Amino acid sequence: MLADDHAAIRSGLRMILETVGGFQVAGEAADGATAVTMARALRPDVTLMDIRMPGTDGIAATAAIADEQLSSVLVLTTFDIDEYVFGALRAGAAGFLLKSVEPGELVRAVKSVADGDSVLSPEVTGRLIAAFVSGAGPGRARTGAGRETPAIPAEPLTSREEAVLACLGEGLSNHQISRRLGIAETTVKTHVSRVLAKLGVQSRVQAAIAFHGRAGN
């Protein structure tokens, strides 16, 4: 699903995703409130979400979609601003890309998010890591109704889950985690799901935030 208040941008994204990526665009929304309503009806695998939209903005819409687990959200915006990056990640976005991204990279990013991985634009990854180190980063990940997740999980992680969480903290994909830990990708997905559930977060990026929060305590 595409959520952007500019029809020309939605048209361009649709063309790229359908002709280059082979995806089916299930719907288009011109504002955040409509995006949430459509996500409830369509349950798309991935939602491409703009941030600046009239009425309900993309961050609020991302939070609603993530809280209800309606779709994985990949934020795609013109504005490379830390407030937007951190806000989107707190809200539960699975990734953040700039609209200057090349078509092939966009297609790969959507496929990665659809497969359960997270994606961050190279332009923002360095600043995100630096912010974690300085303590000025996204902070605790939020869950439903605006709650913040504690750095310590409600249920202890197993040693294998701790290893998977550490890999998530490095931004590794399921394939990379599989190779590092010597386990099947299907097993990785199971461990990731359990880690997210125990931490009370919706996305791998939020799990990485929680990991760095624990490491910093």
C-alpha positions as CSV (number, residue, x, y, z in Angstrom):
1,M,0.0,0.0,0.0
2,L,1.1,3.5,-0.8
3,A,0.5,6.5,1.6
4,D,1.6,9.9,0.2
5,D,-0.3,13.1,-0.3
6,H,1.2,13.7,-3.8
7,A,-0.6,11.7,-6.5
8,A,2.4,12.0,-8.9
9,I,4.7,10.4,-6.3
10,R,2.2,7.6,-5.7
11,S,2.0,7.1,-9.4
12,G,5.8,6.9,-9.8
13,L,6.1,4.5,-6.8
14,R,3.4,2.3,-8.3
15,M,5.1,2.1,-11.6
16,I,8.4,1.2,-10.0
17,L,7.0,-1.4,-7.7
18,E,4.7,-3.1,-10.2
19,T,6.9,-3.0,-13.3
20,V,10.4,-3.4,-11.7
21,G,9.6,-5.2,-8.5
22,G,6.6,-7.3,-9.6
23,F,4.6,-6.2,-6.6
24,Q,0.8,-5.6,-6.5
25,V,-0.2,-2.2,-5.1
26,A,-3.3,-3.0,-3.2
27,G,-4.3,0.6,-2.4
28,E,-3.3,4.3,-2.2
29,A,-4.0,6.8,0.6
30,A,-3.4,10.6,0.5
31,D,-3.3,11.1,4.3
32,G,-2.5,9.2,7.4
33,A,-6.1,8.6,8.6
34,T,-7.0,7.0,5.3
35,A,-3.8,4.9,5.4
36,V,-4.8,3.4,8.7
37,T,-8.4,2.7,7.5
38,M,-7.1,1.1,4.3
39,A,-4.5,-1.0,6.2
40,R,-7.3,-2.4,8.4
41,A,-9.3,-3.4,5.3
42,L,-6.4,-4.6,3.1
43,R,-3.8,-5.9,5.5
44,P,-1.0,-5.2,3.0
45,D,2.4,-6.9,3.5
46,V,4.2,-3.6,3.3
47,T,3.0,0.0,3.5
48,L,5.2,2.8,2.0
49,M,4.5,5.7,4.3
50,D,5.3,9.4,3.8
51,I,5.8,11.5,6.9
52,R,4.4,14.9,6.1
53,M,0.7,14.5,5.1
54,P,-2.4,16.6,6.0
55,G,-4.3,15.7,9.1
56,T,-2.9,12.5,10.6
57,D,0.8,12.5,9.7
58,G,2.9,9.5,8.7
59,I,4.4,8.9,12.2
60,A,1.0,8.8,13.9
61,A,-0.3,6.5,11.1
62,T,2.7,4.3,11.4
63,A,2.2,4.0,15.2
64,A,-1.5,3.0,14.7
65,I,-0.6,0.4,12.0
66,A,2.2,-1.1,14.0
67,D,0.2,-1.2,17.2
68,E,-2.5,-3.2,15.5
69,Q,0.1,-5.3,13.5
70,L,-1.8,-4.5,10.3
71,S,1.3,-4.2,8.0
72,S,5.1,-3.7,8.1
73,V,5.8,0.0,7.5
74,L,8.6,1.4,5.4
75,V,8.9,5.1,5.8
76,L,9.8,6.9,2.6
77,T,10.3,10.7,2.9
78,T,12.1,13.7,1.4
79,F,13.1,15.0,4.8
80,D,16.3,13.6,6.3
81,I,15.7,15.0,9.8
82,D,16.6,13.2,13.0
83,E,13.2,14.1,14.6
84,Y,11.5,12.3,11.7
85,V,13.9,9.3,11.7
86,F,13.6,8.7,15.4
87,G,9.9,9.4,15.5
88,A,9.3,6.8,12.7
89,L,11.4,4.2,14.5
90,R,9.8,4.8,17.8
91,A,6.4,4.4,16.1
92,G,7.4,0.9,14.9
93,A,8.5,1.5,11.3
94,A,10.5,-1.4,9.9
95,G,12.7,0.9,7.9
96,F,13.4,4.5,6.8
97,L,14.5,5.5,3.3
98,L,14.8,8.8,1.5
99,K,12.8,9.5,-1.7
100,S,16.1,10.0,-3.6
101,V,16.6,6.2,-3.4
102,E,17.3,4.4,-6.7
103,P,14.4,2.2,-8.0
104,G,16.4,-1.0,-7.6
105,E,17.3,-0.1,-4.0
106,L,13.6,0.7,-3.3
107,V,12.5,-2.7,-4.7
108,R,15.2,-4.5,-2.6
109,A,14.1,-2.6,0.5
110,V,10.4,-3.5,0.1
111,K,11.4,-7.1,-0.5
112,S,13.5,-7.1,2.7
113,V,10.7,-5.6,4.8
114,A,8.3,-8.1,3.3
115,D,10.6,-10.9,4.4
116,G,10.7,-9.5,8.0
117,D,14.0,-7.7,7.8
118,S,14.6,-4.0,8.6
119,V,16.0,-1.3,6.3
120,L,17.7,2.0,7.1
121,S,18.9,4.5,4.6
122,P,22.7,4.7,4.6
123,E,22.4,8.5,5.1
124,V,20.8,8.1,8.5
125,T,22.4,4.9,9.8
126,G,25.6,6.5,10.9
127,R,23.7,9.3,12.8
128,L,21.5,6.7,14.4
129,I,24.5,4.8,15.8
130,A,26.2,8.0,16.9
131,A,23.0,9.0,18.7
132,F,22.9,5.7,20.5
133,V,26.4,6.1,21.7
134,S,25.8,9.7,22.9
135,G,22.5,8.8,24.6
136,A,20.6,11.2,22.3
137,G,19.0,8.6,20.1
138,P,15.4,7.3,19.8
139,G,15.4,6.1,23.4
140,R,12.9,3.5,24.4
141,A,10.6,2.0,21.7
142,R,6.9,2.7,22.1
143,T,4.2,0.1,22.1
144,G,0.4,0.4,22.0
145,A,-1.4,3.4,23.5
146,G,1.9,5.3,23.6
147,R,3.5,3.2,26.3
148,E,7.3,2.8,26.3
149,T,8.9,-0.6,26.4
150,P,11.4,-1.2,29.2
151,A,15.0,-2.2,28.3
152,I,14.6,-5.4,30.3
153,P,12.2,-7.9,28.8
154,A,9.2,-9.1,30.9
155,E,10.2,-12.7,30.3
156,P,13.9,-13.6,30.3
157,L,15.5,-14.3,26.9
158,T,17.2,-17.7,26.3
159,S,20.8,-17.7,25.4
160,R,20.0,-18.2,21.8
161,E,17.5,-15.4,21.9
162,E,20.1,-13.1,23.4
163,A,22.4,-14.0,20.6
164,V,19.7,-13.2,18.0
165,L,18.9,-9.9,19.8
166,A,22.6,-9.0,19.6
167,C,22.5,-9.7,15.9
168,L,19.5,-7.5,15.5
169,G,21.4,-4.8,17.4
170,E,24.0,-4.9,14.6
171,G,21.2,-4.6,12.0
172,L,21.8,-8.1,10.5
173,S,19.3,-9.7,8.2
174,N,17.7,-13.1,8.8
175,H,20.1,-14.6,6.2
176,Q,23.1,-13.0,8.0
177,I,21.9,-14.2,11.4
178,S,21.5,-17.6,10.0
179,R,25.0,-17.8,8.7
180,R,26.5,-16.3,11.9
181,L,24.7,-18.6,14.3
182,G,24.6,-21.6,12.1
183,I,20.9,-22.1,12.2
184,A,18.2,-22.2,9.5
185,E,16.5,-19.0,8.4
186,T,13.1,-20.4,9.4
187,T,14.6,-20.9,12.9
188,V,15.9,-17.4,12.9
189,K,12.4,-16.1,12.1
190,T,11.0,-18.0,15.0
191,H,13.6,-16.7,17.4
192,V,13.1,-13.1,16.1
193,S,9.3,-13.4,16.7
194,R,9.9,-14.6,20.3
195,V,12.4,-11.8,21.0
196,L,9.9,-9.2,19.7
197,A,7.1,-10.7,21.8
198,K,9.3,-10.8,25.0
199,L,10.5,-7.3,24.5
200,G,7.0,-6.1,23.7
201,V,8.0,-4.4,20.5
202,Q,6.6,-4.6,16.9
203,S,9.7,-4.3,14.8
204,R,13.3,-5.4,14.5
205,V,14.4,-1.8,14.6
206,Q,12.7,-1.3,18.0
207,A,14.4,-4.5,19.2
208,A,17.7,-3.0,18.2
209,I,16.8,0.2,20.1
210,A,16.0,-2.0,23.2
211,F,19.3,-3.9,22.8
212,H,21.3,-0.7,22.7
213,G,19.3,0.7,25.6
214,R,20.2,-2.4,27.7
215,A,23.8,-2.2,26.7
216,G,24.0,1.4,27.7
217,N,22.6,0.7,31.2
